[in-house]
């Protein structure tokens, strides 16, 4: 469900790694890329300073590369890990929803795109509703993505 959100996700902590589609590049894992001498990457942008867990994806990618080189993208790893985390957090143990795989990792990551596409943590409901609408998303989409915040804060 979340991968179809037209490149827009809420600005919250744990579930945001799943919503790697915050920038114009799409759901390509570009938020996982590091900055270079000539480019400030998405993960360094102010709205993404609350992101965490990059080391988990790095470890999973390294293990998968040893087992089956060049087969599984970081974007798919994030999607699958988020699905499993939600399943565990809700006590279901089994996968709550199917994740379609086959994403390709991006090679472009710009902090400016994150700044332009992630709502402020201080946005009120009217501002969030307007920002979602500008991306072709509904109030229901806003509620669903906001609900992931509650799940990410479960003990």
C-alpha positions as CSV (number, residue, x, y, z in Angstrom):
1,X,0.0,0.0,0.0
2,X,2.6,2.5,1.0
3,X,4.7,2.2,-2.2
4,X,1.8,3.6,-4.2
5,X,1.7,6.9,-2.4
6,X,3.0,9.0,-5.3
7,X,6.4,9.9,-3.8
8,X,5.1,11.4,-0.6
9,X,5.4,10.3,3.0
10,X,4.9,11.8,6.5
11,X,7.8,13.2,8.4
12,X,8.0,10.7,11.3
13,X,10.8,8.5,12.7
14,X,10.7,4.7,12.4
15,X,8.2,4.2,9.5
16,X,9.9,6.8,7.3
17,X,12.6,4.4,6.2
18,X,9.8,2.4,4.6
19,X,8.6,5.6,2.9
20,X,11.8,6.1,0.9
21,X,9.7,7.6,-1.8
22,X,9.8,11.1,-0.3
23,X,11.7,12.7,-3.2
24,X,10.9,13.1,-6.9
25,X,13.0,10.0,-7.7
26,X,10.3,7.6,-6.4
27,X,10.6,4.5,-4.2
28,X,14.2,3.8,-5.1
29,X,16.0,3.8,-1.8
30,X,17.6,7.1,-2.6
31,X,17.3,8.2,1.0
32,X,19.9,5.5,1.8
33,X,22.6,7.1,-0.3
34,X,25.4,9.0,1.3
35,X,26.5,12.5,0.5
36,X,29.5,13.2,-1.7
37,X,31.9,16.0,-1.9
38,X,29.7,17.7,-4.5
39,X,26.2,16.6,-3.4
40,X,24.3,16.8,-0.1
41,X,22.1,13.6,0.0
42,X,18.5,13.3,1.2
43,X,19.5,11.6,4.5
44,X,21.4,14.8,5.4
45,X,18.4,17.1,4.8
46,X,16.9,18.7,7.9
47,X,13.5,16.9,7.5
48,X,15.4,13.6,7.5
49,X,17.5,14.2,10.6
50,X,15.1,11.9,12.6
51,X,15.7,8.9,10.3
52,X,17.5,6.0,12.0
53,X,18.3,2.4,11.2
54,X,20.5,2.8,8.2
55,X,22.9,0.2,9.6
56,X,20.1,-2.4,9.6
57,X,19.6,-2.0,5.9
58,X,23.4,-2.0,5.3
59,X,23.7,-5.3,7.2
60,X,20.8,-6.9,5.4
61,X,22.2,-5.7,2.0
62,X,25.7,-7.1,2.8
63,X,24.3,-10.5,3.8
64,X,22.1,-10.7,0.7
65,X,25.0,-9.6,-1.6
66,X,27.1,-12.5,-0.2
67,X,24.3,-15.0,-0.8
68,X,22.9,-13.7,-4.1
69,X,24.9,-10.8,-5.6
70,X,23.1,-8.1,-7.5
71,X,19.6,-9.6,-6.9
72,X,17.8,-7.7,-4.1
73,X,17.7,-3.9,-4.0
74,X,18.0,-1.8,-0.9
75,X,14.5,-0.4,-1.7
76,X,13.0,-3.9,-1.6
77,X,14.9,-4.6,1.7
78,X,13.4,-1.5,3.2
79,X,9.9,-2.5,2.0
80,X,10.2,-6.1,3.3
81,X,11.7,-5.0,6.6
82,X,9.0,-2.5,7.3
83,X,6.3,-5.0,6.5
84,X,7.9,-7.5,9.0
85,X,8.3,-4.8,11.6
86,X,4.6,-3.8,11.4
87,X,3.7,-7.5,11.6
88,X,5.8,-8.0,14.7
89,X,4.6,-4.7,16.3
90,X,1.0,-5.7,15.9
91,X,1.7,-9.2,17.3
92,X,0.6,-10.9,14.1
93,X,3.9,-12.6,13.5
94,X,2.9,-13.4,9.9
95,X,3.1,-10.9,7.1
96,X,0.1,-8.6,7.3
97,X,0.3,-7.6,3.6
98,X,2.1,-8.7,0.5
99,X,5.0,-6.6,-0.7
100,X,5.7,-6.5,-4.4
101,X,9.4,-6.6,-5.1
102,X,11.4,-5.6,-8.1
103,X,12.3,-2.1,-7.2
104,X,15.6,-0.8,-8.5
105,X,17.9,1.3,-6.4
106,X,18.4,4.9,-7.4
107,X,21.6,6.7,-8.0
108,X,20.4,10.2,-7.3
109,X,19.8,11.6,-3.9
110,X,19.4,15.3,-3.2
111,X,18.7,17.0,0.1
112,X,16.8,19.8,-1.8
113,X,14.2,17.3,-3.0
114,X,13.6,16.0,0.6
115,X,13.2,19.6,1.8
116,X,10.7,20.3,-1.0
117,X,8.7,17.2,-0.6
118,X,8.5,16.4,3.1
119,X,5.9,18.3,5.2
120,X,7.1,20.1,8.2
121,X,6.9,18.4,11.6
122,X,5.0,21.5,12.7
123,X,2.3,21.4,10.0
124,X,-1.2,21.4,11.3
125,X,-4.0,19.3,9.8
126,X,-5.1,21.9,7.3
127,X,-1.5,22.2,6.0
128,X,-1.0,18.5,5.8
129,X,-4.4,18.0,4.1
130,X,-3.4,20.6,1.5
131,X,0.0,19.1,0.9
132,X,-1.4,15.6,0.5
133,X,-4.0,17.0,-1.9
134,X,-1.3,18.7,-4.0
135,X,0.3,15.2,-4.5
136,X,-3.1,13.6,-5.5
137,X,-3.6,12.0,-2.0
138,X,-6.7,11.9,0.0
139,X,-7.5,12.5,3.7
140,X,-7.7,8.7,4.0
141,X,-4.1,8.5,2.7
142,X,-3.1,11.0,5.3
143,X,-4.9,9.0,8.0
144,X,-3.2,5.7,6.9
145,X,0.2,7.2,6.8
146,X,-0.3,9.0,10.1
147,X,-1.4,5.7,11.7
148,X,2.0,4.3,10.9
149,X,3.3,6.7,13.5
150,X,1.3,5.0,16.2
151,X,2.5,1.6,15.1
152,X,6.1,2.8,15.1
153,X,5.7,3.9,18.7
154,X,4.3,0.6,20.1
155,X,6.4,-0.9,22.9
